[in-house]
Amino acid sequence: MHIAIYHLEAKIISRGTGRSVVAAAAYASCSRLYNDYDGITHDYTRKRGCRYSEIFLSDTAPAQWKDRQTLWEAVETVEKAKNSRLARELIVALPIELELSDWKQILRQFIKEQCTSKGMCADVSIHDTDGHNPHAHILLTVRPLDQAGHWQAKTQKEYLCRRGSEEQAFTAEEFLTAKQNGWEKQYPYQAGKKKVYLTPSEAQNHPDYIRTSKSPKSTRYGRQNPISEVWNSEEQLLCWRKGWENAVNLSLQQHQLSARIDCRSNADRGMEEQPTIHEGYHARNLEAIGIPSARCALNRQIKEDNRLLKELKVQVQKLTKALKESIPAIASALESLRNRLVTLQYHVLHDTSQQRAISEILDKAIPLVKEYKSVQKKITGKISEKKALQTEKKICSPLKFLQIRQFNQKIAALTEEIEELKSRKAYLFSCLNCHNDSDMKAIQQKIEKMQDTQKHLKDQLVSLNEQKETGTLNFLETKEKISPEDVDAVLEEREKLRPEKMQEVRERLEGTFQSAFRNDMLQKAEKIINSELQETESLHSVLYRLHQKETALKRQPRTPKHYKDQER
């Protein structure tokens, strides 16, 4: 089953990072929206690539929010703080095996099950500029709505109250009941340089302390709205990831496609990295404590290949010598050479498989790394451009309102472009199963090592095939030199030796490849060698033919004795 690329990225759109949800919505939908919060118009109508956009509302949301401008203006208006979290953005990769209509259906199902049913409003846009990277931007509201369609508070202030030596947090509503049970709020007091929090009753016993503020002691962030707490949880993110996997795979299954996506990481799926020539001390340390290392396994295989080449030459020499000796010696020499050829063919098949696997990885990874470098360069350039604009804005006179507005528009546009590039970068990370720039650097080093491994395997295959060809020619020449009356006897003797000899081959290969040994590959190698050695007739059929010959001789009629006497 083919495993397609899975990508779901979640991030927060916050004023604290210099972003505006109106700008993000305009950028994603390639539209023109005005942000009343800062007075900036964000016009992305000339931007290409948006093939579909739609607003999805929860059951309690006002119907007029179907309009993009109205929805996100309502969000910007209700959020007052300069670092407010405005929206959550999910960026998901769409399966290239499907069409636009299928993508819409997947998104509608996902939004209904995972977003609007839980009270969120969603703004969805599908991007597909070149046919190679279809993806969707999903903007979600982060403030819950009540049954009347009004925004709820994200958090409630929590007062840290005390009763005796106990301390507990209460909301304003909870404090009304807690007060009757002896709980008191704590206020800041100061005596000289000493600052403490005291309850009003405690302050009466300390006349030297002066109250410095009317604000009571409270928790730093307050108490989250229970709905917001769920939306912001790690469990919710995992739910989205699994929900997206299910929605896409259901559509792929309905279209009878074998491709599937998997929200689990490569490590969770049990995928192993490809071996390389350079072992490194980490791999050797693992081997030392009994943990197999793929890199060490490859090196063992290479050493075995080299040993086989030397051994093959010895077997050819023995074969030449055996022609001058008895039938058992000839049969033993032929079977030994055949076994070496089967072993060599197994190594050829295995190395070819390794080379093909490495080529597939490199064919996929190299373009992704190349694109990563390009994206990273663009991000660096746009960040530098943004910083330059911010610097110019700082030294600009506050009275130049039009110029400041132009600076703000350019900075906002650059911010969205940077976020888009960062999303593409995150997608490339997910394609290569890494998480940051350091991981990407390590992958580039692995690619270099894999290219070295690929070159080494190519050279090794040339050597293996040359030696196999030499051994095959020697085998065939030796068979031709066997006298016709000895051919069947040699074959019969080889039949007796074959099981033991093949068991030796199997044990040697299992020792070299360990858990990577494949019985079907050994059978394939034996079949190829039989064909190349022109031994299409099985030894079993030869023995049957010998048996028939012996039976025919036994049935031949004997000459009567009186005829022999007359002849005399």
LUMNUDREN-597539 format. One record per residue: x, y, z of N, C-alpha, C in turn. Coordinates in steps of 0.001 Angstrom, whole numbers, plus 500000, padded with zeros to 6 digits. Example, Ala and Ser with C-alpha at 12.3 -4.5 7.8 and 13.67 -1.06 7.14 Angstrom:
513190494310507800512300495500507800513200496700507800 512850497750507080513670498940507140512900500030507870 
***
This chain:
500843498801500000500000500000500000500877501247500000 500573502183499117501353503423499021500972504368500152 501979504926500839501749505907501906502003507292501349 500978508099501180501120509454500640501661510393501721 502045511596501284502584512586502217501464513140503095 501692513103504408500733513684505356501291515007505867 500457516041505859500902517323506412499705518058507000 499784518352508280498828519234508951499625520104509912 499596521414509655500337522371510473499340523287511168 499509523491512463498627524368513236499437525506513828 498950526735513664499628527883514269498602528950514641 499016529818515543498134530869516058498426532192515341 497366532881514933497500534235514386497283535201515536 498338535914515897498304536767517085498858538154516752 498275539161517366498830540512517203500226540600517807 500486539748518798501793539759519437502923539413518478 502608538690517387503620538341516379503527539258515164 502732540334515280502629541294514184501653540911513091 500775539941513360499835539493512335498433540021512586 497654540026511532496253540419511592495436539327510933 494333538937511530493527537880510949492847538368509675 492563539662509575491985540211508342492991540077507202 494254540396507495495294540253506474495458538789506074 495440537884507064495589536454506778494431535936505926 493203536388506227492030535955505469492073536489504043 492492537754503906492594538345502565493649537626501736 494769537301502364495867536617501664495439535221501235 494785534483502145494392533104501838493327533049500747 492389533995500766491261533981499811491531534812498571 492723535449498495493076536324497359492008537397497151 491616538039498238490553539042498179491032540363498777 490111541328498856490423542661499395489582542880500644 490243543067501796489544543259503064490127544467503798 489258545160504532489680546329505304489677545985506790 490752546369507497490864546112508929490647547417509681 489505547529510341489171548763511057490054548956512288 490660547872512798491493547971514005492700548874513769 493349548715512616494527549547512330494360550429511098 493178550361510450492909551225509306493617550823508022 494066549566507926494812549117506746493900548278505841 493977548556504536493284547738503545494266546725502979 493889545465503038494756544385502540494175543877501221 494876544169500140494382543842498797495280542785498157 494750541556498037495490540465497403494720539917496201 493954540788495555493135540343494424494000539964493216 495243540460493173496121540109492055496891538806492316 496819538321493529497513537076493865496787535899493226 497540534988492635496956533837491955497102532566492803 496269531594492506496419530294493139495244529843493968 494360530756494367493198530363495176492108529822494261 491790528543494392490806527902493511489419527779494150 489359528034495449488059527891496129488177528485497518 487133529186497958487089529683499340485639529708499807 485447529417501099484085529360501648484133529542503158 483074530161503697482918530354505145481967529287505680 482343528662506797481486527690507470481206528214508883 479944528258509264479556528818510563479050527725511496 479258527935512789478671527046513798477184527332513907 476470526488514630475002526617514717474562527923515370 475349528459516297474913529662517033475492530953516462 476316530859515425476930532072514854475907532872514057 475999534212514082475094535053513280475230534767511792 474121534772511083474124534420509658474952535400508829 475004536681509271475732537691508489477241537423508459 477705536544509325479138536216509333479543535346508150 478581534958507330478908534259506086479756535153505179 479688536456505438480526537405504715481892537482505404 482944537285504649484310537220505207484678538513505931 484372539634505352484701540926505958484008541084507315 482725540696507372481951540851508612482475539919509707 482790538664509333483265537690510321484554538159510987 485556538464510192486863538768510779486925540183511356 486054541064510891485951542384511533485389542228512942 484425541283513104483863541011514427484936540455515360 485820539621514839486917539065515641487884540162516055 488299540999515090489255542069515386488665543073516379 487356543288516323486714544277517195486639543793518637 486326542492518838486148541993520197487473541839520930 488569541657520182489877541502520808490499542883521028 490765543242522281491238544592522610492746544665522845 493343543586523347494754543637523741495675543687522517 496841544304522711497798544441521611498473543113521267 498330542108522153498921540790521880497862539696521805 496628540081521469495508539124521453495720538009520437 495268536811520805495217535693519862493924535840519074 494048535982517753492892536311516922492242535084516289 493054534154515841492511532983515146493559531876515155 493103530682514805494018529553514626494012529187513141 495177528886512607495286528522511195495778527082511067 495015526274510346495441524919509987495786524919508505 496949524377508180497358524242506783497508522750506502 496737522241505563496709520803505292497058520546503831 497829519480503596498165519065502235497015518240501676 496660518504500425495575517787499761496149516711498842 495492515560498736496034514460497913496000514800496425 497153514706495767497233515054494344496489514039493478 496135512884494059495433511857493287493976512246493012 493465513250493747492056513628493640491878514976492953 490628515324492663490295516566491953489755517610492926 489511518818492387489024519933493200487711519587493904 486793518949493192485501518597493801485689517641494980 486665516741494860486947515805495951487552516544497144 488450517487496862489059518270497940487993519035498721 487052519605497991485970520353498658485186519438499588 484874518230499091484097517288499890484854516873501143 486161516615500999486982516240502159486979517355503192 487191518583502735487245519728503649485903519958504337 484818519835503601483495520048504201483221519018505293 483596517759505009483390516714506017484253516987507249 485513517329507015486436517590508124485968518781508956 485590519875508305485151521082509009483895520795509831 482983520044509243481733519745509954481991518898511194 482828517864511059483052516932512170483983517498513235 484994518262512810486057518661513733486018520126514157 485229520956513506485285522401513792483916523004514123 483037523096513137481760523778513363480900523051514391 480987521724514446480197520971515429480645521275516855 481877521797517004482414522126518321482265523609518652 481660524379517737481383525789518014482300526776517315 483213526302516469484123527207515765483525527636514421 483929528810513968483640529243512609484917529063511798 484769528698510528485934528373509712485888529103508379 487053529579507958487228530220506651488230529365505881 487766528705504810488575527717504095488926528228502705 490204528071502326490662528428500977491592527329500470 491381526931499213492230525922498579493211526622497649 494492526317497785495543526867496924496147525740496087 496362526009494823497043525060493938497607525841492756 498826526311492902499417527175491881500023526399490717 500664525254491012501388524545489957500974523086489786 499976522640490533499531521254490418500355520263491202 501421520750491873502301519848492614502164520004494125 501546521079494558501443521325496004500049521839496379 498995521074496107497660521521496527497536521473498042 497034522548498620496869522590500071495738523548500415 495299523496501649494189524345502091494577525107503346 494145526362503419494285527183504613492926527202505318 492920526816506576491682526811507377491871527777508545 491156528896508524491210529865509621490048529583510564 490345529401511850489328529052512841489248530117513927 488044530424514361487865531349515484488324530670516769 488853531452517695489378530888518943488572531327520167 487588532199519975486737532641521107485381531974520981 484923531245522003483626530554521921482453531532521837 481334531024521339480067531777521265479053531176522227 478180532036522766477094531503523597475906531164522708 474818530707523309473649530275522547472997531410521773 473231532646522227472641533810521551473545534334520439 474687533696520232475585534145519181476502535272519609 476687535471520918477583536507521424478901535869521857 479972536645521712481281536135522113481344535893523613 481921534771523998482184534512525414483592534998525756 483853535125527048485208535481527483486124534279527315 487358534535526874488327533452526753488785532996528134 488965533967529008489432533658530368488654534488531376 488643534038532608488071534788533722489172535075534732 489130536267535300490126536627536301489956535739537530 491078535253538046491075534409539231491798535131540367 491105535292541472491700535949542650492283534880543578 493533535081543965494169534165544912493804534605546333 492896533861546943492376534216548264492996533307549338 492899533795550576493493533029551670492526532926552835 492616531742553477491861531502554713492798530758555635 493312531502556632494330530920557492495614530700556692 496097529435556678497313529124555922496999528593554516 495706528453554205495300527942552891495238529077551876 495530528738550606495402529690549507494700528996548353 493724529673547751492940529066546676492474530147545714 492306529770544453491890530731543422490380530649543210 489751531816543083488304531910542837488044532954541763 487033532696540939486556533743540033485695534708540837 485311535815540197484501536823540904483181536229541372 482583535387540537481306534767540901481490533773542037 482567532981541975482829531985543015483181532656544337 483791533847544279484223534516545496483039534973546360 481904535238545711480729535657546473480327534603547495 480435533317547092480117532225548016481286531953548960 482521532008548422483713531720549228483888532732550356 483463533974550122483603535035551129482819534691552393 481673534069552190480849533696553340481482532569554143 482415531834553505483102530736554188484450531151554755 484691532452554824485902532935555484487067533241554570 486896533135553266487992533435552331488087534942552113 489327535447552027489558536875551799490556537076550655 490349538174549939491306538529548889492579539073549532 493680539000548774494968539511549263495370540744548451 495900541758549176496287543020548527497760543296548823 498429544072547916499854544386548153500027545457549237 500921545175550192501257546125551266502781546292551293 503184547424551851504621547694551917504959548405553217 506085547985553815506623548647555008508101548850554757 508486550082554426509869550340554024510126549681552666 511131548813552613511430548109551364510756546751551286 510133546350552370509510545035552424508111545087551815 507839544156550865506544544102550198505917542731550445 504666542711550822503954541458551101502502541581550658 501832540418550512500390540390550264499699539997551564 498711540807551957497973540568553201496482540648552929 495721539896553709494266540053553671493899541259554536 492720541854554350492325543010555170492380542734556672 491994541517557088492017541202558526493456541125559033 494390540609558213495793540544558615496401541943558669 495970542811557774496531544171557724496194544966558982 495079544639559613494696545359560847495713545107561963 496382543934561904497367543605562937498765544137562606 498901544785561452500194545337561027499991546799560603 499869547699561561499610549114561230500760549778560470 501955549173560518503094549779559812503018549572558299 502241548573557860502156548272556437501142549193555757 501507549697554602500644550598553832500217549879552552 498958549916552248498435549267551033498860550085549817 499455549427548824500015550149547674499161550054546408 498116549202546391497276549078545194495902548552545575 494916548898544744493562548402544972493345547039544286 494300546635543446494149545368542707494542544191543585 493636543237543798493973542065544629494904541111543892 495549540237544639496441539233544069495627538256543204 496178537929542036495445537055541113496435536150540388 495896535119539723496748534255538912497197535015537672 498278534568537092498891535324535996498007535379534755 497442534240534381496686534189533129495182534047533322 494742533922534568493315533714534786492907532279534488 491624532040534548491112530697534296490512530637532897 490985529665532128490499529545530756489038529144530721 488337529678529743487005529190529436487129527689529148 486280526837529722486406525381529517486434524989528040 485659525721527222485639525408525786486983525792525163 487478526981525513488782527418524982489890526469525425 489776525975526652490793525068527181490871523802526337 489715523302525931489690522106525074490274522438523704 489859523570523120490346523944521788491868524134521771 492426524588522892493855524868522948494692523668523410 494044522545523638494742521396524223495496520587523173 496445519810523660497200518893522796496281517799522256 495289517409523058494346516377522624493546516833521403 493191518139521380492440518655520244493279518608518968 494563518961519086495452518907517922495568517479517397 495712516518518308495781515116517900494477514671517232 493376515202517747492058514886517178491950515423515757 492426516667515543492437517228514189493300516392513255 494487516004513735495403515230512895494774513897512471 494175513203513439493545511925513135492308512121512268 491546513185512540490348513468511757490669513748510301 491782514480510075492180514756508690492612513469507992 493339512627508686493742511331508121492511510527507710 491518510452508590490318509663508304489540510232507122 489410511562507066488635512192505996489285511949504633 490606512095504560491317511902503286491288510434502873 491578509539503809491637508111503475490274507571503062 489212508103503656487866507685503264487607508051501803 488007509247501423487812509682500031488677508856499081 489920508596499462490793507772498616490227506367498439 489665505835499525489069504496499461487832504505498563 487021505542498656485813505637497828486149505715496343 487327506297496048487768506396494654488608505184494242 488670504167495126489384502916494846490857503161494516 491459504065495288492885504361495138493650503709496279 494853503212495983495631502507497004496388503452497930 496574504710497522497334505667498336496617505916499663 497381506100500733496842506417502050497772507410502749 497212508205503643498031509081504475498000508554505901 499021508905506673499156508409508044499655509554508907 498884509901509941499245511035510786500383510711511746 500778509441511823501878509063512706503215509435512083 504213509632512938505555509915512462506182508647511910 507286508789511166508003507620510642508448506695511764 508889507290512868509349506478513999508206505640514558 507009506250514670505854505516515195505412504410514242 505695504603512931505320503587511952506382502498511839 507504502649512560508548501639512545509413501660511307 509481502804510634510313502910509436511759503140509834 512686502406509207514095502506509527514801503359508491 515851504033508911516622504830507969517491503924507105 517888504420505909518721503658504995520152503604505509 520860502474505297522247502363505759523192503180504896 524324503537505444525343504274504715526682503591504939 527694504001504140529022503404504252529685503786505571 529614505090505932530267505538507162529478505034508369 530127504241509211529415503689510368529304504716511478 530408505300511915530385506229513043530409505487514363 530869506171515376531013505492516667529667505159517302 528601505919516964527277505611517534526827504221517079 526979503954515765526555502655515232527379501524515834 528681501748515957529544500701516520529230500462517995 528889501537518719528515501377520127527237500565520264 526282500798519364525037500020519387525328498543519140 526184498283518159526539496900517860527218496243519056 528031497025519762528788496480520894527879495992522013 526694496630522142525773496236523216524660495331522691 524837494838521452523901493847520926522743494387520136 522759495700519809521677496291519012522141496374517566 521451495701516609521901495710515216521911497124514633 522924497414513824523029498698513138522994498469511639 522127499207510929522006499044509483523314499393508771 523998500408509290525258500824508657526311499720508783 526407499137509968527365498042510166526978496831509326 525671496606509177525206495481508361525644495641506915 525561496866506392525980497107505018527471496856504865 528246497294505841529683497057505780530006495563505843 529251494817506667529452493371506715529166492742505354 528109493263504707527745492742503392528862493010502381 529427494208502421530503494566501481531721493677501697 532067493452502967533201492574503271532927491153502765 531680490707502905531310489371502426531410489308500911 530993490392500225531123490442498768532582490261498361 533465490980499010534889490906498674535453489510498946 535002488893500051535464487548500369534993486558499311 533746486743498839533206485845497820533997485920496520 534402487114496152535158487274494913536476486506494973 537133486568496133538388485835496303538137484333496279 537046483935496953536743482509497055536354481933495701 535717482742494871535298482278493555536505481887492705 537555482694492777538777482386492029539371481047492476 539332480800493794539843479535494325539028478366493797 537689478526493750536816477456493280537049477149491808 537331478177491010537606477959489589538875477123489426 539887477434490237541138476657490191540884475198490572 540077474973491615539742473618492040538993472871490948 538121473606490231537317472989489177538211472476488051 539193473273487679540123472872486625540889471609487032 541291471570488301542032470420488821541143469177488898 539864469354489208538947468224489403538716467442488124 538866468067486951538645467367485690539575466173485518 540729466258486182541722465192486069541485464111487109 540467464285487939540241463358489038538953462579488831 538383462064489919537222461186489845535920461963489652 534841461226489359533506461812489174533039462551490427 533188461978491664532774462730492858533506464068492996 534780464113492625535532465363492728534996466400491759 534666465934490528534098466852489534532754467388490013 531894466483490509530558466893490987530668467872492143 531582467591493076531760468482494230532243469857493795 533198469870492846533720471150492372532638471952491658 531829471263490815530746471952490097529709472531491068 529315471734492069528315472209493024528853473365493863 530139473273494242530734474365495029530747475660494222 531110475556492937531123476752492095529710477282491878 528771476347491671527372476782491501526880477516492746 527213477010493929526798477653495175527380479055495298 528654479202494888529264480527494942528551481481493981 528164480938492834527448481786491863526062482182492388 525380481235493058524072481555493664524243482632494734 525299482477495550525563483473496598525873484839495996 526700484824494948527017486087494265525759486723493687 524899485882493088523662486409492500522755486996493579 522724486363494752521942486918495868522463488303496228 523795488433496317524386489733496640524069490765495561 524078490320494304523735491235493208522296491719493361 521376490790493644519964491165493818519789492094495006 520472491779496106520354492603497303520935493995497068 522127494058496462522748495359496194521910496179495226 521337495496494226520465496201493271519244496754493970 518687495949494888517522496415495663517894497610496531 519072497539497182519544498649498005519753499905497160 520373499700495996520646500834495109519337501474494630 518349500631494316517059501151493871516360501920494990 516429501363496215515797502036497356516458503383497628 517788503412497558518505504674497784518165505678496684 518088505195495439517759506088494321516379506704494500 515420505882494948514063506390495169514060507478496242 514832507240497320514902508237498396515564509507497898 516675509354497174517389510537496680516562511304495652 515864510578494784515027511242493778513947512094494430 513491511651495598512472512411496324513102513492497189 514206513152497871514763514071498868515521515238498258 516290514992497202517144516054496645516326517258496170 515226517072495393514420518249495010513824518976496216 513435518201497256512860518830498449513905519670499186 515123519145499293516196519902499941516537521140499127 516539520985497811516828522132496935515767523213497115 514500522792497176513424523768497387513520524403498767 513896523586499766514068524130501126515093525262501129 516208525047500453517241526081500404516708527353499752 515916527175498685515325528333497998514339529073498904 513483528288499588512486528894500499513182529608501652 514209528967502216514935529569503329515587530884502908 516127530919501697516753532137501177515717533255501030 514527532886500527513458533884500376512998534416501733 512876533496502716512460533919504060513462534912504635 514739534584504520515789535470505040515729536838504374 515528536831503039515453538100502312514261538938502722 513094538288502881511885539042503242511918539517504685 512548538743505570512693539199506955513592540431507014 514663540414506228515555541580506173514816542794505616 514007542564504584513224543651503988512216544209504987 511595543295505755510619543724506759511289544548507854 512457544111508321513181544852509354513574546238508863 513981546325507587514353547617507019513158548561506993 511981548038506622510763548855506604510384549299508011 510523548400508983510206548756510363511140549842510886 512389549766510493513354550796510890512992552140510279 512631552134508984512220553376508317510955553948508951 510065553054509345508815553510509964509091554197511301 510059553658512072510379554237513381510901555652513271 511731555905512244512323557247512111511420558207511339 510289557679510836509343558530510107508552559389511087 508293560591510729507537561518511593506124561002511831 505636561040513083504262560582513370503203561373512629 503564562546512142502594563387511431502378562934509991 503264562118509482503122561642508106502254560386508089 500951560633508266500003559520508418499958558619507189 499945559233505997499844558454504762501066557565504587 502245558108504863503478557337504711503538556185505720 503105556481506945503073555432507969502113554316507572 500948554693507002499978553692506567500561552819505456 501304553433504540501939552678503468502972551693504030 503734552177505040504685551293505699503957550092506322 502844550384507003502079549317507657501558548295506650 501070548791505496500555547884504475501657546982503922 502817547571503659503935546781503136504419545761504165 504489546206505429504930545293506492503940544141506659 502630544448506614501604543400506736501682542416505579 501892542944504359502002542071503187503218541156503309 504344541724503738505553540914503921505351539856504998 504632540237506068504361539285507155503604538066506644 502567538289505816501793537174505265502623536344504291 503467537008503494504330536274502573505328535396503341 505863535955504436506795535183505270506094533986505884 504857534194506366504095533087506957503807532008505927 503488532425504689503242531454503625504510530639503340 505646531320503296506919530626503065507249529696504235 506959530137505450507197529287506620506320528045506577 505084528203506084504196527050505964504737526069504931 505245526614503828505849525742502813507075525025503383 507835525761504181509017525176504814508606524058505767 507539524283506527507037523249507447506574522021506674 505963522252505508505533521128504668506736520318504198 507803521019503798509021520328503366509624519531504525 509555520111505737510030519383506921509263518073507080 507931518151506944507113516949507140507397515910506052 507683516374504824508004515444503736509286514673504039 510223515339504717511512514731505013511596514208506447 510443514251507146510377513734508516511412514405509424 511481515724509362512340516463510281511539517617510872 512133518335511829511366519325512576511959520733512552 513233520851512253513853522171512285515046522210511328 515710523370511316516833523559510397518004522627510728 518188522331512006519274521423512395519026520025511828 517769519579511921517420518274511348517653518266509833 517306519399509192517489519491507748518972519417507375 519804520043508183521248519983507950521736518534508056 521216517822509048521586516410509217521131515585508020 519955515904507471519444515188506304520337515430505093 520811516670504936521725516967503828523008516146503948 523477515987505167524674515160505379524374513693505054 523180513230505433522793511851505124522700511639503618 522184512646502910522074512536501454523461512369500837 524422513138501320525794513021500812526349511616501060 526089511088502269526560509742502586525855508696501724 524557508892501482523808507945500656524299507989499209 524688509168498735525252509265497390526576508510497308 527382508611498375528630507835498427528326506336498435 527325505954499229526923504546499296526446504058497928 525652504881497263525134504523495941526274504298494947 527279505164494978528431505026494093529199503737494411 529373503486495715530093502279496123529339501031495692 528020501024495855527216499875495441527299499664493936 527326500763493189527431500659491732528748499995491338 529851500452491944531162499849491657531182498377492083 530574498105493239530541496736493753529751495824492822 528644496331492273527826495533491359528582495203490074 529354496164489583530155495911488383531131494761488643 531812494813489792532786493781490146532105492431490329 530961492418491033530241491165491271529801490528489956 529250491322489061528755490796487783529892490287486905 531036490993486934532184490533486154532665489176486649 532776489033487980533238487767488545532212486650488314 530937487012488371529885486018488143529933485520486692 530192486452485774530292486076484366531491485144484144 532632485450484785533821484594484667533543483201485223 532919483141486411532585481857487028531631481046486180 530657481710485554529683481014484706530355480398483490 531242481160482858531962480637481694532803479424482070 533496479489483207534301478361483671533434477130483932 532276477357484520531350476263484814530914475580483520 530498476386482534530007475830481276531120475118480511 532314475692480503533433475049479823533765473708480469 533693473647481793533989472406482504532960471326482174 531682471717482123530625470743481790530844470159480405 531294470983479470531512470513478110532665469511478031 533636469629478945534800468756478924534529467380479550 533385467257480250533045465967480856532681464994479746 533228463796479796532952462801478751531475462416478779 530840462182477626529393461885477557528959460746478457 529810459675478580529394458550479416529395458876480902 530067460003481291530102460389482711529074461453483091 528385462030482106527475463161482362526404462791483373 525693461686483148524603461307484055525118460971485446 526283460347485504526859459983486810527248461234487601 527789462213486903528149463478487574526893464171488097 525829464186487291524568464808487714523980464089488928 524045462781488907523518462012490039524301462322491312 525605462448491180526447462760492334526159464187492837 525928465089491906525599466474492296524266466546493041 523334465689492619522032465650493299522186465275494762 523093464381495055523324463969496436523946465105497264 524814465893496611525508466976497326524665468242497478 523655468415496613522919469687496534522298470145497859 521543469321498614520900469815499843521892470381500853 522982469640501074523969470086502053524640471381501602 524974471445500317525632472637499777524716473868499874 523446473713499526522500474846499576522237475281501011 522275474331501946522114474692503351523279475562503807 524473475259503314525634476095503626525450477508503076 524905477591501856524638478908501255523658479696502121 522575479031502514521559479698503328522138480204504654 522909479351505324523479479739506621524453480902506471 525238480869505391526197481954505175525475483280504916 524434483224504095523671484443503795522935484956505026 522373484052505811521687484462507042522673485109508006 523897484589508061524903485191508926525325486569508454 525342486773507127525744488071506573524636489108506699 523419488732506298522311489696506243521425489678507472 521547488650508307520785488539509553519286488717509291 518647489678509947517189489828509818516765490299508433 517724490820507641517396491308506294517393490170505265 517779488951505683517799487827504746516385487521504257 516285487240502923514976486948502324515047485629501564 514207484716501939514202483399501305513752483489499853 512789484370499565512307484497498188513413485033497269 514300485874497800515410486390497004516413485276496720 516612484375497686517509483236497475516954482329496384 515652482073496409515025481246495381515141481882493998 514992483206493972515127483930492704516566483847492189 517525484010493106518942483925492722519252482546492144 518732481485492782518985480117492311518358479908490935 517196480455490721516519480310489430517311481004488317 517834482208488628518623482953487635519892482185487277 520582481658488290521832480915488048521552479639487257 520479478934487572520128477727486806519953478055485327 519321479188485069519100479609483687520424479947483005 521291480687483717522564481095483129523507479910482946 523377478901483803524216477708483690523610476675482746 522472477049482127521792476177481156521395474849481786 520956474934483059520504473732483761519003473790483947 518324473942482804516861474034482850516226472697483215 516893471599482889516384470270483257516746470006484711 515753469710485508516009469481486924516767468178487135 517532468102488211518260466881488533517300465727488798 516126466045489288515131464996489546514754464295488237 514565465092487163514208464498485878515371463686485316 516617464109485583517788463348485146517804461982485824 517577461975487143517554460717487886516445459803487374 515306460412487017514199459625486489514604458972485162 515299459762484334515768459236483046516765458087483256 517653458234484268518609457162484582517881455898485051 516851456118485862516067455000486374515369454262485227 514827455026484272514164454432483118515151453609482289 516364454132482162517407453443481393517760452095482042 517906452130483394518240450915484121517109449897484015 515877450365484093514710449479483990514658448821482617 514969449624481596514945449076480227515989447987480050 517160448162480645518217447150480546517807445849481239 517133446002482384516704444812483121515643444031482356 514804444747481581513722444082480856514203443458479531 515427443755479142515940443223477869516016441681477941 515399440929476954515362439435477013516742438821476862 516952437742477645518229437020477600518210435967476473 519382435636475948519491434638474866519413433225475478 518493432277474953518397430901475500519698430122475346 519905429184476257521171428445476321521399427548475078 520309426876474533520492425953473410520885426679472137 520468428000472036520910428787470873522390429048470952 522853429253472187524278429503472371525093428256471989 524510427034472336525224425798472018525304425561470509 524166425903469779524165425733468330525172426647467655 525265427880468217526192428851467641527613428364467770 527854427653468885529190427111469037529471426070467964 
***
